[in-house]
Structures are given as C-alpha cells and as structure tokens.
C-alpha cells in the first residue's frame, strides 16, 4: 500500500506548447516522454527520451545525458528533485510536484521586452554571420536520403546481391543472398541505430550450408563435404546411394528456404570406379580385391614383382588424378567370400565358341558382364579366377580346381 501511494503522489504539468496546462500523473511511479514507445508522445530537442521515476528518496529524472535545469539552476540527474518546482530539459518546460501541489501557479515565463529585443538583435547578428560564412565557404551538402545511405551501407559491406526495397509504410525489405552472415549482422545493427524498420528475407550461404548439414547429420550422413559456388546452390560430396532413403531426405532439403539447387558429387564412387577401371585395363582385376574402409581403399592380393610395379604405377596415376585419395596395398591372398555371391556353386570353367564362361551346378552360365542376383557383376574371368564388381568393392575369387 505504501508503494502504491508513493507511485501516485507525483504529477507534472506541461508549460508551453499545444499541451500547455495539461497535468499528467505518474502511473506505477514511472512516466516516459518522447516520440517513440513513450507514455507521453512529444517531440524533444537534442534527445530521444526523458523519464521520471518515483522512488522512496523522491522524484528522479533521467534525460539520457542531456543537461537539466531545475528552478533555474543546473541539476544533477542522479539526485532527486525537490518537492516541487519547474524543470527544463530537452526543450520542454514542466512543473512538478506531489498530488496536493498547485502547479497552476507556475505560468510559462515570458521574456521581458528589453530582453526580447536583445535576443532578436543577437539572432540577426547570428544569421548575418551564418550567411557570410555560407557565402565564403559554399552551402554544406544536405545529408543524403536514407535510401542512398542504405545502398551505400550494403555496398561497403560487399553485399551486392542483396536488394533493398522500400514499402509504402516506410518499412525496408531486404532480400537476396549473402555469403557470410556476420556481414549482414553488422548491417542489421547499423539499421537499428538509424531507426529503420526492416524485414529481413536474406539467405546467407554459411547458414544455408549449416541447415543442409543438420538435415544430413540427422539422416546419418556424418562424413559429408558441403560447398557452394553460386547463391542458393549447394554441392554435397558424400557416399550417397540413390533410393527411397535418399528420396525422403531430398524431400526435407527442398523445404529449406533459399535452397534453389542441390548437386550430388559422390567422390568416393567416382574414385572407386576409376580404380577398378584402371585395374581392369592393366589386367589386375582378376588378381586383387578392393575393399572400402570409410573413405579409403584397401587393395589385397598376391602379386609378382612385375605386377606390383604395374600396380604402383597405377596408384601413382590415381593419386595425381585425385589429390588426397587414400589407397593402400596388402600383399595377402584374397578371402574366399566370392563363392558366397553366386546363386549356386561353380561346377566348371568352359571355353565355348562364344568365349569363356562359368558353369554353375544349377546349369546357369555366367560370362563377363553377367549380373548376379545380389547386384554384383562379373567384370573379369580367367581359368584361375573371377572378379565380381559391387558398388563399393571388387571381389576376386580364385578357383580351387
């Protein structure tokens, strides 16, 4: 109850202007005066806001750093005002006091005729001096309009792909693309200091990459490389297999605002295709197996000295073609898992009129280029071994007959 009484016992009375004589009580012990977001909307001179706050020690005034005069004397804002009087700050003159004070006895002070003529004479002298300075130095250029200031601000920050459009209500609408969001943030801060209301529809590349990465990570694609070479376009380098799973992920990616195009670059698939093609060309595919271990490739098989030299030369060419590719060779015999990839056991190797082929116990014949039920393909066949190609591996199976 004591607080409520303290909040309501203060009031102010405006002296001068269109609101001359209007008295205002401090609601909840606080009153703000200014042009935007204030309890009392009045234009101020040299400041944005003037605040009154009721405290147990008395009434405090916060002019935002502007000078304050109370009853004709300079006042320190950190000290409470007297019980009543006249305060002058930011071009406003107001009487203040507690609820029982008769503030109408504080009329707006009128200037005496002698002082008035002195002020007029001083103004004429000042105007004459100003005109003389302008004639000597030229008229100072007027401040540029806000449209030009915003355009220059975007240009200075390198945001040339952002369009600035002004709505009829004076709101600024930003749209387009930027590369780094920190540059756009500095523009947002500057617009705030200028008092510009804006709508931000800009898409920044670093944020776009972050959103795409979040979707891929949630889908289980942890080892991905994302790049962008054009606004709104993202290149994904990952071991991605097309199918129902990727179709669902792609549907989620299309909902990301500002994402115009996705380019899938399966570098791992490109590298293993080049590796197996080189092994086939050098007739080493029926000698070795290739296994993917993460993003690296392990080549295994027993080779003689000449074959190892051919393999080393082949690997050197691939490293030059794909900088950073990880490949290693192990001089060990390939495992026998290749026998498990056939629909039935191998019965014989047959040389027919149409070339060599594998004869299975169920009567099926497999030649180079034949497809296996599990998705593999016969890519090399000799009297000693067969090479099976799978999306992520090359399996070499040596015959035991």
C-alpha positions as CSV (number, residue, x, y, z in Angstrom):
1,X,0.0,0.0,0.0
2,X,2.9,2.3,0.8
3,X,4.3,1.7,-2.7
4,X,1.0,2.5,-4.4
5,X,0.8,5.7,-2.5
6,X,4.3,6.7,-3.5
7,X,3.6,5.8,-7.1
8,X,0.5,8.1,-7.4
9,X,1.6,11.1,-5.4
10,X,3.7,12.7,-8.2
11,X,2.5,14.7,-11.2
12,X,3.8,17.0,-13.8
13,X,2.3,20.0,-15.6
14,X,3.3,20.9,-19.1
15,X,4.2,24.6,-19.6
16,X,4.1,25.9,-23.1
17,X,3.3,24.3,-26.4
18,X,0.0,22.8,-27.6
19,X,-0.3,20.8,-24.3
20,X,0.2,23.9,-22.1
21,X,-1.5,23.4,-18.8
22,X,-2.0,19.6,-19.2
23,X,-1.3,17.7,-16.0
24,X,-0.1,14.1,-16.1
25,X,0.1,11.7,-13.1
26,X,3.0,9.1,-12.8
27,X,1.3,5.7,-13.4
28,X,3.0,3.0,-11.5
29,X,5.6,5.5,-10.4
30,X,7.0,6.0,-13.9
31,X,6.5,8.3,-16.8
32,X,8.4,8.5,-20.1
33,X,8.3,11.4,-22.6
34,X,9.5,11.1,-26.2
35,X,8.5,10.4,-29.8
36,X,8.5,6.5,-29.9
37,X,7.2,4.0,-27.4
38,X,6.7,6.5,-24.6
39,X,3.8,7.2,-22.2
40,X,3.6,10.8,-23.5
41,X,4.4,11.4,-27.1
42,X,6.1,14.8,-27.5
43,X,8.9,15.8,-29.9
44,X,12.2,16.5,-28.0
45,X,15.2,18.7,-28.9
46,X,18.6,17.0,-28.6
47,X,17.4,13.7,-27.2
48,X,15.2,10.7,-27.7
49,X,13.7,10.1,-24.3
50,X,13.0,11.8,-20.9
51,X,12.0,9.6,-17.9
52,X,10.6,10.4,-14.5
53,X,10.7,7.7,-11.7
54,X,9.3,7.9,-8.2
55,X,11.5,6.5,-5.5
56,X,11.4,6.5,-1.7
57,X,14.0,9.2,-1.8
58,X,11.9,11.4,-4.2
59,X,11.3,12.0,-7.9
60,X,14.2,11.2,-10.2
61,X,14.7,12.5,-13.8
62,X,16.7,10.7,-16.5
63,X,17.4,12.9,-19.5
64,X,19.7,10.5,-21.3
65,X,22.7,12.6,-20.7
66,X,21.2,16.0,-21.7
67,X,21.5,19.0,-19.3
68,X,18.7,19.6,-16.8
69,X,17.8,22.9,-15.1
70,X,15.5,22.9,-12.0
71,X,14.2,26.2,-10.8
72,X,16.8,28.0,-12.9
73,X,19.8,26.0,-11.6
74,X,21.7,23.2,-13.1
75,X,20.6,19.8,-11.7
76,X,22.5,16.5,-11.3
77,X,20.2,13.7,-12.7
78,X,21.4,11.2,-10.1
79,X,19.9,13.3,-7.3
80,X,16.1,13.5,-6.6
81,X,14.2,16.6,-7.5
82,X,12.8,18.9,-4.8
83,X,9.2,18.5,-3.6
84,X,8.0,20.8,-6.4
85,X,9.3,23.3,-8.9
86,X,10.0,23.8,-12.6
87,X,12.3,21.6,-14.7
88,X,13.7,22.4,-18.1
89,X,15.2,19.7,-20.3
90,X,15.4,18.7,-24.0
91,X,13.4,21.8,-25.0
92,X,10.5,21.0,-22.5
93,X,9.4,23.1,-19.5
94,X,7.4,21.3,-16.9
95,X,6.2,22.0,-13.4
96,X,6.3,19.0,-11.0
97,X,5.1,18.3,-7.5
98,X,3.1,16.0,-5.3
99,X,-0.6,15.3,-5.5
100,X,-1.6,18.3,-3.3
101,X,0.7,20.8,-5.1
102,X,-1.0,23.6,-7.0
103,X,1.1,23.5,-10.2
104,X,-1.1,26.1,-12.0
105,X,0.8,28.8,-10.1
106,X,3.8,28.1,-12.3
107,X,3.0,30.0,-15.5
108,X,5.2,29.9,-18.6
109,X,7.8,32.6,-18.1
110,X,7.5,35.5,-20.5
111,X,10.6,37.3,-21.7
112,X,10.8,41.0,-20.9
113,X,10.6,43.4,-23.9
114,X,14.2,44.6,-23.4
115,X,15.5,41.0,-23.2
116,X,13.3,40.1,-26.2
117,X,14.7,42.9,-28.4
118,X,18.2,41.8,-27.3
119,X,17.5,38.3,-28.3
120,X,16.2,39.5,-31.7
121,X,19.3,41.5,-32.2
122,X,21.5,38.6,-31.3
123,X,19.6,36.3,-33.7
124,X,20.0,38.9,-36.5
125,X,23.7,39.1,-35.9
126,X,24.0,35.3,-35.8
127,X,22.0,34.9,-39.0
128,X,24.2,37.5,-40.7
129,X,27.4,35.7,-39.6
130,X,25.9,32.4,-40.8
131,X,25.1,33.9,-44.2
132,X,28.6,35.4,-44.5
133,X,30.2,32.0,-43.7
134,X,28.0,30.2,-46.2
135,X,28.8,32.8,-48.9
136,X,32.5,32.3,-48.3
137,X,32.6,28.5,-47.9
138,X,29.6,27.5,-50.0
139,X,26.5,25.7,-48.9
140,X,27.1,22.5,-47.0
141,X,25.6,19.5,-48.8
142,X,22.4,18.2,-47.2
143,X,22.5,14.8,-45.6
144,X,21.9,12.0,-48.2
145,X,18.4,10.4,-48.1
146,X,18.0,7.1,-46.2
147,X,17.7,5.2,-49.5
148,X,21.2,6.3,-50.5
149,X,22.6,5.6,-47.1
150,X,21.2,2.0,-47.1
151,X,22.5,1.4,-50.6
152,X,26.0,2.7,-49.6
153,X,25.9,0.6,-46.4
154,X,25.3,-2.6,-48.4
155,X,28.0,-1.7,-50.9
156,X,30.6,-1.0,-48.2
157,X,29.9,-4.5,-46.7
158,X,30.2,-6.3,-50.1
159,X,26.5,-7.3,-50.0
160,X,26.0,-6.6,-53.7
161,X,23.5,-9.4,-54.2
162,X,21.0,-8.0,-51.6
163,X,18.1,-5.9,-52.9
164,X,16.7,-3.1,-50.8
165,X,13.1,-2.2,-51.4
166,X,11.1,0.4,-49.5
167,X,7.4,-0.3,-48.8
168,X,4.7,2.4,-48.7
169,X,4.6,2.4,-44.9
170,X,8.4,3.2,-44.9
171,X,9.5,-0.3,-44.0
172,X,12.7,-1.5,-45.6
173,X,12.5,-5.0,-47.2
174,X,15.9,-6.8,-47.7
175,X,16.0,-9.8,-50.0
176,X,18.6,-11.8,-51.9
177,X,21.7,-13.7,-50.9
178,X,24.9,-13.1,-48.9
179,X,28.0,-15.2,-48.4
180,X,28.7,-14.6,-44.7
181,X,26.0,-13.9,-42.1
182,X,28.4,-11.8,-39.9
183,X,28.5,-9.1,-42.6
184,X,24.7,-9.0,-42.7
185,X,24.6,-8.7,-38.9
186,X,26.7,-5.5,-39.0
187,X,24.1,-4.1,-41.5
188,X,21.3,-5.0,-39.1
189,X,23.0,-3.3,-36.2
190,X,23.5,-0.1,-38.3
191,X,19.9,0.0,-39.5
192,X,18.8,-0.3,-35.8
193,X,20.9,2.7,-34.9
194,X,19.3,4.7,-37.7
195,X,15.9,3.7,-36.5
196,X,15.0,1.9,-39.7
197,X,12.2,-0.7,-39.5
198,X,13.1,-3.6,-41.8
199,X,12.0,-7.0,-42.9
200,X,14.9,-9.4,-43.4
201,X,14.4,-12.1,-46.1
202,X,18.1,-12.5,-46.9
203,X,19.6,-16.0,-47.2
204,X,23.3,-16.3,-46.2
205,X,25.4,-19.2,-47.7
206,X,27.0,-20.2,-44.4
207,X,23.7,-20.5,-42.7
208,X,22.3,-22.4,-45.7
209,X,25.2,-24.9,-45.5
210,X,24.6,-25.3,-41.8
211,X,20.9,-26.1,-42.4
212,X,21.7,-28.7,-45.1
213,X,24.4,-30.3,-42.8
214,X,21.9,-30.6,-40.0
215,X,19.4,-32.5,-42.2
216,X,22.1,-34.8,-43.5
217,X,23.5,-35.4,-40.0
218,X,20.1,-36.3,-38.6
219,X,19.7,-38.8,-41.5
220,X,23.0,-40.5,-40.6
221,X,25.4,-38.8,-43.2
222,X,28.1,-37.7,-40.8
223,X,31.0,-37.6,-43.3
224,X,29.9,-35.1,-45.8
225,X,31.6,-32.1,-47.5
226,X,29.4,-29.2,-48.4
227,X,30.4,-26.3,-50.7
228,X,28.7,-23.5,-52.6
229,X,29.8,-21.9,-55.9
230,X,26.6,-19.9,-56.6
231,X,23.9,-18.2,-54.5
232,X,21.3,-20.7,-53.3
233,X,23.2,-23.8,-54.7
234,X,24.9,-26.4,-52.5
235,X,27.2,-29.2,-53.6
236,X,27.1,-32.4,-51.5
237,X,30.1,-34.6,-51.6
238,X,29.2,-37.8,-49.7
239,X,28.8,-41.6,-50.2
240,X,25.1,-41.3,-51.2
241,X,23.2,-44.1,-52.9
242,X,20.0,-43.1,-54.7
243,X,16.9,-44.8,-53.5
244,X,13.9,-44.5,-51.2
245,X,16.0,-43.3,-48.3
246,X,17.7,-40.5,-50.2
247,X,14.3,-39.5,-51.8
248,X,12.9,-38.9,-48.3
249,X,16.0,-36.9,-47.3
250,X,15.8,-34.9,-50.5
251,X,12.2,-34.0,-49.8
252,X,13.3,-32.5,-46.4
253,X,16.1,-30.5,-48.1
254,X,13.6,-28.9,-50.5
255,X,11.8,-27.3,-47.6
256,X,14.9,-25.2,-46.6
257,X,14.2,-21.5,-47.5
258,X,16.5,-20.1,-50.2
259,X,17.9,-23.5,-51.4
260,X,17.5,-23.4,-55.2
261,X,19.6,-26.4,-56.3
262,X,21.4,-29.4,-54.9
263,X,24.3,-31.0,-56.7
264,X,25.3,-34.5,-55.5
265,X,29.0,-35.3,-56.0
266,X,29.8,-38.9,-54.8
267,X,33.6,-38.5,-55.0
268,X,34.1,-41.9,-53.3
269,X,32.1,-43.6,-56.0
270,X,34.0,-41.7,-58.7
271,X,37.3,-42.8,-57.2
272,X,36.4,-46.5,-56.8
273,X,35.1,-46.6,-60.4
274,X,38.4,-45.1,-61.7
275,X,40.4,-47.5,-59.5
276,X,38.6,-50.6,-60.8
277,X,38.6,-49.4,-64.4
278,X,42.4,-49.0,-64.1
279,X,42.8,-52.5,-62.6
280,X,40.8,-53.9,-65.5
281,X,42.8,-52.1,-68.0
282,X,46.1,-53.4,-66.5
283,X,44.6,-56.9,-66.2
284,X,45.0,-56.9,-62.5
285,X,41.3,-57.1,-61.6
286,X,41.4,-60.9,-61.6
287,X,44.5,-60.7,-59.3
288,X,43.4,-58.4,-56.4
289,X,40.3,-57.4,-54.4
290,X,39.4,-53.8,-53.4
291,X,37.6,-53.0,-50.2
292,X,36.3,-49.7,-49.0
293,X,37.2,-48.7,-45.4
294,X,35.5,-45.4,-44.7
295,X,36.7,-43.1,-47.4
296,X,39.9,-45.2,-48.0
297,X,40.5,-48.2,-50.3
298,X,42.4,-51.3,-49.4
299,X,43.8,-53.4,-52.2
300,X,44.7,-57.0,-51.4
301,X,46.1,-59.9,-53.4
302,X,49.3,-61.9,-54.1
303,X,51.3,-60.3,-57.0
304,X,54.6,-61.0,-58.5
305,X,57.3,-58.3,-58.9
306,X,56.1,-57.1,-62.4
307,X,52.5,-57.0,-61.3
308,X,53.4,-55.0,-58.2
309,X,55.3,-52.5,-60.3
310,X,52.2,-52.1,-62.6
311,X,50.1,-51.6,-59.5
312,X,52.4,-49.0,-58.1
313,X,52.4,-47.1,-61.4
314,X,48.6,-47.3,-61.5
315,X,48.2,-46.0,-57.9
316,X,50.6,-43.1,-58.7
317,X,48.4,-42.0,-61.6
318,X,45.3,-42.2,-59.5
319,X,46.9,-40.1,-56.7
320,X,47.7,-37.5,-59.3
321,X,44.2,-37.6,-60.7
322,X,42.5,-37.5,-57.3
323,X,44.7,-35.5,-54.8
324,X,44.1,-36.7,-51.3
325,X,42.8,-40.2,-52.3
326,X,43.6,-42.8,-49.6
327,X,44.8,-46.2,-51.0
328,X,47.0,-48.9,-49.6
329,X,48.2,-52.4,-50.9
330,X,48.4,-55.5,-48.8
331,X,50.3,-58.5,-50.2
332,X,47.9,-61.1,-48.9
333,X,45.7,-63.6,-50.5
334,X,42.1,-62.6,-51.1
335,X,39.4,-64.2,-48.9
336,X,37.0,-66.8,-50.3
337,X,33.9,-64.8,-49.8
338,X,33.4,-64.6,-53.5
339,X,32.0,-68.1,-53.6
340,X,29.0,-66.9,-51.4
341,X,28.0,-64.4,-54.1
342,X,26.9,-66.9,-56.7
343,X,23.4,-68.3,-56.8
344,X,24.8,-71.9,-56.8
345,X,28.3,-73.4,-56.5
346,X,30.7,-73.3,-59.5
347,X,30.8,-76.6,-61.4
348,X,33.4,-75.8,-64.2
349,X,35.1,-73.3,-66.4
350,X,34.1,-73.8,-70.0
351,X,35.7,-72.4,-73.2
352,X,32.9,-72.3,-75.8
353,X,32.5,-70.8,-79.2
354,X,31.3,-67.5,-77.6
355,X,34.3,-67.4,-75.2
356,X,35.0,-68.5,-71.6
357,X,32.1,-68.8,-69.1
358,X,31.4,-70.2,-65.7
359,X,29.0,-73.1,-65.4
360,X,27.1,-73.3,-62.2
361,X,25.7,-76.5,-60.7
362,X,22.2,-75.3,-61.4
363,X,23.1,-75.0,-65.1
364,X,23.4,-71.2,-65.2
365,X,26.2,-69.8,-67.3
366,X,28.0,-66.6,-66.3
367,X,30.2,-64.6,-68.6
368,X,32.0,-61.2,-68.3
369,X,29.1,-58.7,-68.0
370,X,26.7,-61.1,-66.4
371,X,24.6,-59.7,-63.4
372,X,24.3,-61.6,-60.2
373,X,21.1,-61.8,-58.1
374,X,22.7,-59.8,-55.3
375,X,23.5,-56.9,-57.6
376,X,27.1,-57.7,-58.5
377,X,28.6,-58.0,-62.0
378,X,31.2,-60.3,-63.5
379,X,33.9,-58.0,-64.7
380,X,36.8,-60.3,-65.3
381,X,37.1,-64.1,-65.9
382,X,40.1,-66.3,-66.4
383,X,40.9,-70.0,-66.0
384,X,42.2,-69.2,-62.5
385,X,39.9,-66.6,-61.0
386,X,36.8,-64.4,-61.4
387,X,36.4,-60.8,-60.4
388,X,33.0,-59.5,-59.2
389,X,32.2,-55.8,-59.1
390,X,29.9,-54.3,-56.5
391,X,29.1,-50.7,-55.8
392,X,31.7,-50.3,-53.1
393,X,34.1,-53.3,-53.7
394,X,35.9,-55.5,-56.1
395,X,35.9,-59.2,-55.0
396,X,38.4,-61.6,-56.5
397,X,37.7,-65.3,-56.2
398,X,40.3,-67.9,-57.1
399,X,39.2,-71.3,-58.3
400,X,40.3,-74.4,-56.4
401,X,40.0,-76.9,-59.3
